[in-house]
Amino acid sequence: MVNAITYISPQLFQTLQWRLWLFQLLIWALLLPAYSSWSLAVFALLLLAKLWQLYRGTSPWSLTKNNLLAGAMLVALLISSRQLGVMHLMFHFLLLAAVLRLLGLSDRRPSDISQLLWVHYFLLACAFILHQDLWLAVLIFCTFLLNLHCHHLCFCREQPQLQWRRMSQVAAMMTVATVLLFVLFPRLPPLWQLPGAKLNQTGLSDNLAPGAISSLLQSNELAFRVRFDGATPPAELLYFRAKIYDVFDGQSWRAQKPQLKVSPALADTPHFRYTVIAEPHQQFSLFALGLPHQHSNNVAVNREALVVADQPLSQRISYQLSSSLVPVPARGDVTRNLQLPAGNVKARLLAQQLNQGAPAAKTLAARIGLYFQQQQFRYSLSPGEIYGEQIDNFLFEKKLGFCSHYASSTVFLFRAAGVPARLVGGYLGGEWQDDGAYLQVLQKDAHAWVEYYQDDKWLPFDPTALIEPDLLRDLSDSTASTEFSGLGGDWMLQRLEIWLMQPLRNMDYYWSMWVLSFDSNQQQSLFGQFNNWRQQLRLELHHAQWLLILPVIGLAFWWWRRPRLQPVEQLFQPLLRLKAKLPAQSYQQYLQQWAEKHPLLMPEISACLDEYLRWQFNGEPDGLIQARQIMKGLKPKLKQLKS
Amino acid sequence: MSDMIGITAKLQDQFRQRVWRWLDARQPASAVVRLQQRFMFVFPTRFGFGLCALVLLLYILGTNYQNNLILLLAYLLLVLVISTIVLAFLNLHHCELSARPLADVFAGQNAGILLTLQRQSGLPLALDAGWQHPGQLVPVSDATVVLELPAPQRGYFAMPRVKLQSVYPFGLVRCWCYVRMDCRYWVFPAPLAAPFAGPQPDPNQQNAEEWSGQRQYQPGDPWRQLDWKRFSRQQQLLVHQFSATTLPGTDLWLSADPRLSTLEAQLSDLAERALRAEQAQQPFGLRCKPTDIAIGSGPAHLRLVLQALALW
């Protein structure tokens, strides 16, 4: 029985296998962040095995071989499941199923192919979980098109010829339908929690050792982007708070334990509204300016006015905030912010010195700043290791360092003087892109500063800014050549890289704004805008509508009811205009009459008659085309006749 | 229990009859059938349902991760499934199916019917269709197939319904129609030489014998030529008469040989003799009711005679 579903020609099957292998290679590359080292090697070996099989033309793997290998891999994966995490485990299972199925694919059981294609589509969705930036999304989409092509091939008998016109028509309609569905289909909030990806954390970590942050300060990776609705704060106030470090053990600072979430109270102070698009950094902490009043649903604000996510951030997220640049109110017990480890005697003495007269905390801050400026402290991104007592060596010997050194010493001095203080980690400034459309904050804008306690509030204080005011300046076109760039020759290369990559990054930003962060809020606002537009249109039209609509209806009716000619009449229209045909006459007689009357036109008319008869009575559509051409040629002669 | 099975079988049969009648009204049989929407049906295949399930899964996944790209992929696949409904329909729409019998066959052979599928107007889309019928299908070329039907009985048969189906383009939606063609084929009775005709008579031989009637028994007639059947039924003794085969150039009339017990055997014998006569270029006629077929020769005449035999 010849059945369309089960038959596929051998050459086509071979081509299909090659293309499916290419797809699997691309997917293997795209799922790179999900592997542990050994699974990467195993999948590479399996893909090579398939390549060998295709190249040599050997028979597909038997079911038992497949099952044995699958069993072994499953056991290995389950053993290392804790290390991998649930989500990556699922990716492994899916990819394993796909690769083994391809290895055992034979044209005797072509229904296997449909299952393979199903798993491929699912793997594409998995790739989308891991990558969302524009260019990788485009690559994943191209891989999708490859799978679609294989899908199409699967149900053809031989290699089909590509019909570009028809394919582009269908593709255009499908694109329009997809975009419409995307914009109009209702969005639901997450139905239940799914496991996130278990990847290495990036950005500011929970432990801040002075040296650790230096690698971050040289990285050009994107941390987040900010778009302001309305007013933008001046450059020197762009401090984005991310983490708070309480506890110092002499070497490094440890971040606060997660604090309770609060619903912030609205305030009357002037505030800034902005949207943050944060890159995935596998941590809970997010970024905010000052004191947030309002926040979007996907984030929360905790007691210390830090913004946190409810799950470690494993994919790009966009959230809106409205905050005012006022000091954060103090909550809870502040005496724990006086904790100091033993040691650093000289620093403690200095603190006592500066605290002479028990001044207000603000004055103490000013004095500390003055001390830094007068003692010729300098800024450098590569100051070298500090051995022994960190604070003492920095304050009295080295006098060279970057933000974390300055901030950590300042907190020490505050605490030693009896003023509760804490270290705040976050980001400072950033570069305005695309004519000020959005602020791009890279990892090298990471910064550490101090908050000290006064009048039930935490007042911010940045010692590094006093030393290196360039940090606060708008750096979009800066050619800062201080030791700030401890990078040397790499600096030129970095600037070049930024200049090349920036247009691509801008496109990525707009991609994030329009596509990735299109959620139910945006959908509602889009509907609202559409309704407004419709109301406006209705108002405008109300007066003019009768003037417009009636003639249009009349025209449409006239067009619909216009007398339409039969194809025959259309064909002989030039002749009929000159001499009408009697109803009793047939067209044959009519044409013969014409030929008799005007013997000059005899050859054309008889040819036309022949073609007409062929078309009408033989059913050949060719006849009509030929007759039309002959009539076309006849027209000028008829014109001569008329004149 | 068997009653239940009987009843359900009967109900199924009745239902099927109803469906065929409904289909007959929508698509009357004709020689060339143009596939139209009236009798074409579409329904998703198992793979199509599987892909719909995948769309649902991806929607849930995208919603849970709040990932717009997965939602986009889900919408794209949904749009794909829906477009294939139209594409699968358009693939077969306005195709023309024509059938003609390949050749006249004898009972016991397989009747072959040539089925051709083509498209007259519009862009030639890739056609991919499968045929389903209890008979045997043999592909001849791209869009031509020979349907082999077993023909155990003689007669003039109409071609049964053929199911034409296609899952092109993505295997997600199946489009099918049951096509009834106005195509009839002849099955002539299988030529079987009568057992007592002896060795194959050579038409050039002088002493070949043809049955030419019966006469009363006269003592001295050979026993073998007695019609015993008649004697056992009617107690009449009659003797078969044989005359020598007529020489070429003279007329030959064929009529049913009563020595043979069944009608089928008689017809088979007649067919055999007609074929032999035609082979020997001997003009012959056939005595049958209601009217005899006049003497003639040639393939058309032979065909006429065989047709008369088939419809006896």
Interface residues (C-beta under 8 A of the other chain):
Chain A: M1 V2 N3 A4 I5 S114 W118 Y121 F122 L124 A125 F128 I129 Q132 A137 I140 F144 L148 H151 H152 C154 F155 C156 R157 P160 Q161 Q163 R166 V170 M173 M174 A177 T178 L181 F182 F185 R187 L188 P189 P190 L191 W192 Q193 L194 N298 Q315 I317 V515 L516 S517 F518 D519 P621
Chain B: T45 F47 G50 L51 L54 L57 L58 I60 L61 G62 T63 N64 Y65 Q66 N67 N68 L69 I70 L71 L72 L73 A74 Y75 L76 L77 L78 V79 L80 I82 S83 L87 S121 L123 L125 A126 D128 A129 G130 W131 Q132 L137 P139 V145 Q165 S166 V167 Y168 P169 F170 G171
